[in-house]
Amino acid sequence: MDIFNLSAMKIAVNGRHVLNHLEGIGHYTVEVVGRLAGEYPKDEFHILYDRKDHGTQLKAPNIIEHVVFPPARHPLLWSIWFNSRIPQIMSRIEADVFFSPEGMLSLTSEVPTLMTIHDLAYIHFPEYSIGSHRKFLENNMPKFIKKADKISCVSQFTKNDVQALFPAVENKLSIAYNGVRNLFDPVTEESKFQIREKVTEGKKYVIYVGSIHPRKNIAKLIHAFLRMNASIDKPMMLVLAGRMAWKSDEIKKTLNQKEVMEHVLHLEGLNDKEVSQLIAGAEALCYISLWEGFGVPVLEAMASGVPVVTSGESAMEEICAHAAYYCDPYNVDSIQEALLSIVGDQETRKKYIVEGFKRASLFNWDETADSIYRLLTEMTCK
């Protein structure tokens, strides 16, 4: 990375999402901060966790861990953690900058702050947010955006959304795309066979990776898959890989229906290696969210040589370009048709596999980290 690092920095990092089982923001934090700690050994990276049993993915000689109580898992505790405890810690360590990889920050600290915004889904789909969380964000997001010195968005789509809703902060906004982890690669046909034998008793399968949440459109995916499955000679399985999130009661009921259980498998608590193997062994990844700021699993599937069906909504067309088969996420017929085309037409499959490899190669975590570090150094050079 070609960076104008004039002197060593003390960088405080919000590590709330670095848990034992990582999800989106946690992966983002580990990929970015882990690279920066290795690239800039003279800088100190002070990771601020909110619990003792945090993840252990961030380890380096220049990474210093701080467990900052209370565990911030509720809006009231968010306020205490960010506005009372975090300023105290940053003052004690004499932090030069604060990097918050989520759309929250300290409103009381004077330390220059870079905040990453992944999406503003709580505004567009309020019904799919926990009420107390949504109210907290409605009250505080305008303050966070005003307070941040710089804001990194994970896509042009997210940047446009932030700019449209908060036009006064245009000069703070920049884009740093997510990347693809090295863990995701194609596997041999023999390995695919072995994965299927282990997971689906030998049946080919379509996979979804992510939390089981209404905004992810899981109910329509199940409906469309079952209809598609009934129309083909050799029935397949649908594998849902991810934790049950909020408002998932209806999905749980659906998954417990006998006719669904025969064709749909839900797996959770998986480690990264298991997820990468599941993706690589799939016939297709179906990711038809109603709203996404980026959608990392689509790129991970592409890098694994797995064709992607996704929604022509939110950031997905920006991220996938011509490398995915698009459907209308609100239309079961459209989803069914897309799935059938991907799993049933070999020429279509080959086309999207080839285009997928090309597209995934354009997204690199090193470049993401480089962009973040530039923003951090710019704030210290004011």
DOLUMDO-817979 format. One record per residue (C-alpha): residue number from 1; chain; x, y, z. Coordinates in steps of 0.2 Angstrom, whole numbers, plus 5000, padded with zeros to 4 digits. Example, Ala and Ser with C-alpha at 12.3 -4.5 7.8 and 13.67 -1.06 7.14 Angstrom:
2
R  1  A  5062  4978  5039
R  2  A  5068  4995  5036
//
This chain:
382
R  1  A  5000  5000  5000
R  2  A  5007  5017  4995
R  3  A  5002  5028  5010
R  4  A  5009  5044  5016
R  5  A  5012  5038  5034
R  6  A  5022  5052  5042
R  7  A  5022  5045  5059
R  8  A  5015  5031  5069
R  9  A  4996  5032  5074
R  10  A  4986  5025  5088
R  11  A  4970  5019  5080
R  12  A  4955  5014  5091
R  13  A  4944  5002  5083
R  14  A  4926  4998  5087
R  15  A  4927  4979  5089
R  16  A  4909  4975  5095
R  17  A  4906  4963  5080
R  18  A  4921  4953  5081
R  19  A  4913  4938  5089
R  20  A  4917  4919  5089
R  21  A  4905  4917  5075
R  22  A  4908  4931  5063
R  23  A  4894  4939  5052
R  24  A  4895  4954  5040
R  25  A  4902  4968  5050
R  26  A  4913  4956  5060
R  27  A  4921  4949  5044
R  28  A  4923  4967  5038
R  29  A  4932  4972  5054
R  30  A  4944  4957  5054
R  31  A  4948  4958  5035
R  32  A  4952  4977  5036
R  33  A  4960  4979  5053
R  34  A  4970  4963  5051
R  35  A  4978  4968  5035
R  36  A  4982  4986  5042
R  37  A  4990  4979  5057
R  38  A  5001  4968  5047
R  39  A  5005  4982  5034
R  40  A  5009  4995  5047
R  41  A  5018  4987  5061
R  42  A  5023  5004  5069
R  43  A  5005  5009  5071
R  44  A  4995  5003  5086
R  45  A  4978  4996  5084
R  46  A  4968  4997  5100
R  47  A  4953  4985  5097
R  48  A  4938  4990  5109
R  49  A  4928  4974  5113
R  50  A  4912  4975  5123
R  51  A  4913  4957  5131
R  52  A  4926  4945  5137
R  53  A  4921  4931  5126
R  54  A  4925  4941  5110
R  55  A  4932  4933  5094
R  56  A  4951  4929  5093
R  57  A  4953  4933  5074
R  58  A  4963  4949  5077
R  59  A  4980  4945  5083
R  60  A  4997  4954  5080
R  61  A  5011  4962  5090
R  62  A  5004  4979  5087
R  63  A  4986  4975  5091
R  64  A  4981  4979  5109
R  65  A  4964  4972  5116
R  66  A  4953  4982  5128
R  67  A  4937  4974  5135
R  68  A  4926  4989  5138
R  69  A  4910  4986  5148
R  70  A  4895  4985  5148
R  71  A  4891  4973  5134
R  72  A  4883  4984  5121
R  73  A  4869  4973  5115
R  74  A  4854  4985  5118
R  75  A  4851  5003  5113
R  76  A  4852  5010  5131
R  77  A  4869  5001  5133
R  78  A  4875  5007  5115
R  79  A  4873  5025  5122
R  80  A  4883  5021  5138
R  81  A  4896  5011  5128
R  82  A  4899  5024  5114
R  83  A  4896  5040  5123
R  84  A  4903  5037  5141
R  85  A  4915  5022  5141
R  86  A  4923  5023  5123
R  87  A  4928  5042  5126
R  88  A  4936  5037  5142
R  89  A  4946  5023  5135
R  90  A  4952  5033  5120
R  91  A  4957  5047  5131
R  92  A  4968  5035  5141
R  93  A  4976  5027  5126
R  94  A  4978  5044  5118
R  95  A  4970  5038  5102
R  96  A  4974  5048  5086
R  97  A  4958  5042  5077
R  98  A  4943  5031  5080
R  99  A  4937  5019  5066
R  100  A  4920  5012  5068
R  101  A  4916  4998  5056
R  102  A  4897  5000  5059
R  103  A  4885  5014  5057
R  104  A  4887  5020  5075
R  105  A  4900  5031  5084
R  106  A  4903  5041  5100
R  107  A  4894  5058  5100
R  108  A  4904  5064  5115
R  109  A  4922  5060  5109
R  110  A  4933  5073  5101
R  111  A  4944  5060  5093
R  112  A  4943  5061  5074
R  113  A  4931  5047  5068
R  114  A  4929  5037  5052
R  115  A  4912  5027  5051
R  116  A  4908  5014  5039
R  117  A  4890  5013  5033
R  118  A  4884  4997  5025
R  119  A  4866  5001  5022
R  120  A  4851  5011  5029
R  121  A  4839  4996  5028
R  122  A  4831  5002  5044
R  123  A  4824  5017  5035
R  124  A  4818  5007  5019
R  125  A  4811  4992  5028
R  126  A  4807  4998  5046
R  127  A  4795  4983  5048
R  128  A  4810  4971  5048
R  129  A  4819  4980  5062
R  130  A  4818  4977  5080
R  131  A  4807  4992  5087
R  132  A  4819  4998  5100
R  133  A  4834  4997  5088
R  134  A  4825  5006  5074
R  135  A  4820  5020  5086
R  136  A  4838  5022  5092
R  137  A  4844  5023  5074
R  138  A  4830  5035  5069
R  139  A  4835  5047  5083
R  140  A  4854  5045  5082
R  141  A  4859  5041  5064
R  142  A  4857  5060  5059
R  143  A  4868  5064  5073
R  144  A  4881  5050  5069
R  145  A  4882  5056  5051
R  146  A  4884  5074  5056
R  147  A  4897  5070  5069
R  148  A  4908  5059  5058
R  149  A  4923  5067  5051
R  150  A  4923  5054  5036
R  151  A  4911  5041  5031
R  152  A  4915  5026  5020
R  153  A  4901  5017  5011
R  154  A  4903  4999  5005
R  155  A  4895  5003  4987
R  156  A  4890  5017  4976
R  157  A  4872  5012  4980
R  158  A  4874  5015  4999
R  159  A  4883  5031  4995
R  160  A  4869  5037  4984
R  161  A  4856  5032  4998
R  162  A  4866  5041  5012
R  163  A  4868  5057  5001
R  164  A  4849  5057  4996
R  165  A  4843  5056  5014
R  166  A  4857  5066  5022
R  167  A  4862  5079  5008
R  168  A  4872  5090  5019
R  169  A  4886  5077  5022
R  170  A  4891  5074  5003
R  171  A  4909  5080  5006
R  172  A  4912  5067  5020
R  173  A  4907  5052  5009
R  174  A  4918  5040  5000
R  175  A  4917  5022  4994
R  176  A  4927  5007  4999
R  177  A  4920  4991  4992
R  178  A  4921  4974  5001
R  179  A  4932  4960  4995
R  180  A  4933  4942  4993
R  181  A  4942  4931  5006
R  182  A  4955  4919  5000
R  183  A  4945  4905  5008
R  184  A  4933  4904  4993
R  185  A  4939  4894  4978
R  186  A  4932  4881  4967
R  187  A  4934  4862  4972
R  188  A  4935  4847  4961
R  189  A  4920  4837  4956
R  190  A  4926  4823  4968
R  191  A  4926  4835  4982
R  192  A  4908  4841  4977
R  193  A  4903  4823  4978
R  194  A  4910  4821  4995
R  195  A  4902  4837  5001
R  196  A  4885  4832  4995
R  197  A  4887  4815  5003
R  198  A  4891  4823  5020
R  199  A  4877  4837  5019
R  200  A  4863  4831  5008
R  201  A  4865  4812  5007
R  202  A  4872  4814  4989
R  203  A  4858  4826  4982
R  204  A  4864  4841  4973
R  205  A  4858  4857  4981
R  206  A  4856  4876  4980
R  207  A  4862  4887  4994
R  208  A  4858  4903  5003
R  209  A  4871  4910  5015
R  210  A  4866  4924  5028
R  211  A  4855  4927  5042
R  212  A  4837  4920  5042
R  213  A  4828  4936  5042
R  214  A  4812  4942  5033
R  215  A  4822  4956  5023
R  216  A  4832  4941  5016
R  217  A  4816  4935  5007
R  218  A  4818  4917  5013
R  219  A  4800  4913  5013
R  220  A  4799  4917  4994
R  221  A  4815  4908  4991
R  222  A  4808  4892  4999
R  223  A  4792  4893  4989
R  224  A  4800  4896  4973
R  225  A  4813  4882  4976
R  226  A  4800  4869  4980
R  227  A  4790  4874  4964
R  228  A  4806  4873  4954
R  229  A  4811  4856  4962
R  230  A  4794  4848  4958
R  231  A  4797  4852  4939
R  232  A  4814  4843  4937
R  233  A  4818  4825  4935
R  234  A  4830  4824  4950
R  235  A  4825  4833  4965
R  236  A  4838  4844  4974
R  237  A  4840  4851  4991
R  238  A  4839  4869  4997
R  239  A  4852  4873  5010
R  240  A  4850  4888  5021
R  241  A  4867  4892  5030
R  242  A  4865  4905  5044
R  243  A  4858  4909  5061
R  244  A  4840  4912  5065
R  245  A  4838  4931  5066
R  246  A  4824  4942  5073
R  247  A  4806  4940  5066
R  248  A  4810  4922  5060
R  249  A  4795  4913  5068
R  250  A  4785  4911  5052
R  251  A  4801  4904  5043
R  252  A  4803  4892  5058
R  253  A  4785  4886  5056
R  254  A  4788  4884  5037
R  255  A  4804  4874  5040
R  256  A  4795  4862  5052
R  257  A  4782  4857  5039
R  258  A  4785  4839  5033
R  259  A  4785  4843  5015
R  260  A  4797  4857  5017
R  261  A  4809  4847  5029
R  262  A  4811  4834  5015
R  263  A  4819  4847  5003
R  264  A  4825  4861  5014
R  265  A  4840  4860  5026
R  266  A  4844  4873  5039
R  267  A  4862  4874  5046
R  268  A  4869  4886  5058
R  269  A  4884  4888  5069
R  270  A  4895  4885  5055
R  271  A  4913  4890  5054
R  272  A  4921  4899  5039
R  273  A  4929  4884  5032
R  274  A  4912  4874  5033
R  275  A  4903  4889  5024
R  276  A  4916  4890  5010
R  277  A  4915  4871  5007
R  278  A  4896  4872  5007
R  279  A  4896  4886  4994
R  280  A  4909  4877  4983
R  281  A  4899  4861  4983
R  282  A  4882  4870  4978
R  283  A  4874  4870  4961
R  284  A  4870  4888  4963
R  285  A  4869  4902  4976
R  286  A  4852  4911  4978
R  287  A  4853  4928  4986
R  288  A  4837  4937  4983
R  289  A  4837  4950  4998
R  290  A  4824  4964  4997
R  291  A  4838  4977  5002
R  292  A  4857  4975  5002
R  293  A  4871  4988  5004
R  294  A  4883  4975  4996
R  295  A  4880  4957  4997
R  296  A  4897  4948  5000
R  297  A  4890  4930  4998
R  298  A  4887  4933  4979
R  299  A  4905  4937  4977
R  300  A  4911  4922  4987
R  301  A  4900  4911  4977
R  302  A  4907  4918  4961
R  303  A  4925  4916  4967
R  304  A  4920  4897  4971
R  305  A  4914  4894  4953
R  306  A  4896  4894  4958
R  307  A  4883  4903  4948
R  308  A  4872  4916  4956
R  309  A  4854  4920  4956
R  310  A  4851  4937  4964
R  311  A  4838  4951  4965
R  312  A  4838  4965  4953
R  313  A  4836  4977  4968
R  314  A  4847  4988  4979
R  315  A  4866  4986  4977
R  316  A  4866  4969  4968
R  317  A  4867  4975  4950
R  318  A  4881  4986  4955
R  319  A  4891  4972  4963
R  320  A  4887  4958  4951
R  321  A  4885  4968  4934
R  322  A  4883  4955  4920
R  323  A  4889  4940  4931
R  324  A  4873  4935  4939
R  325  A  4856  4929  4934
R  326  A  4843  4942  4940
R  327  A  4825  4940  4946
R  328  A  4811  4950  4954
R  329  A  4813  4946  4972
R  330  A  4794  4950  4975
R  331  A  4789  4937  4961
R  332  A  4789  4919  4965
R  333  A  4788  4915  4947
R  334  A  4803  4925  4942
R  335  A  4813  4917  4956
R  336  A  4808  4900  4950
R  337  A  4812  4904  4932
R  338  A  4829  4910  4937
R  339  A  4833  4895  4948
R  340  A  4827  4883  4934
R  341  A  4838  4892  4921
R  342  A  4854  4891  4932
R  343  A  4852  4873  4937
R  344  A  4844  4866  4921
R  345  A  4853  4874  4907
R  346  A  4872  4870  4906
R  347  A  4876  4884  4894
R  348  A  4868  4897  4905
R  349  A  4878  4889  4920
R  350  A  4894  4890  4911
R  351  A  4891  4908  4906
R  352  A  4888  4914  4923
R  353  A  4902  4904  4931
R  354  A  4915  4912  4919
R  355  A  4908  4929  4921
R  356  A  4907  4926  4940
R  357  A  4926  4922  4941
R  358  A  4930  4939  4931
R  359  A  4919  4949  4942
R  360  A  4924  4942  4959
R  361  A  4943  4946  4954
R  362  A  4939  4964  4954
R  363  A  4935  4965  4973
R  364  A  4950  4964  4984
R  365  A  4951  4966  5003
R  366  A  4969  4974  5002
R  367  A  4961  4988  4991
R  368  A  4947  4990  5005
R  369  A  4960  4991  5018
R  370  A  4971  5004  5008
R  371  A  4956  5015  5006
R  372  A  4951  5015  5024
R  373  A  4969  5019  5029
R  374  A  4970  5033  5017
R  375  A  4955  5041  5026
R  376  A  4962  5038  5043
R  377  A  4979  5046  5039
R  378  A  4969  5061  5030
R  379  A  4960  5064  5047
R  380  A  4977  5065  5057
R  381  A  4985  5076  5044
R  382  A  4972  5090  5046
//
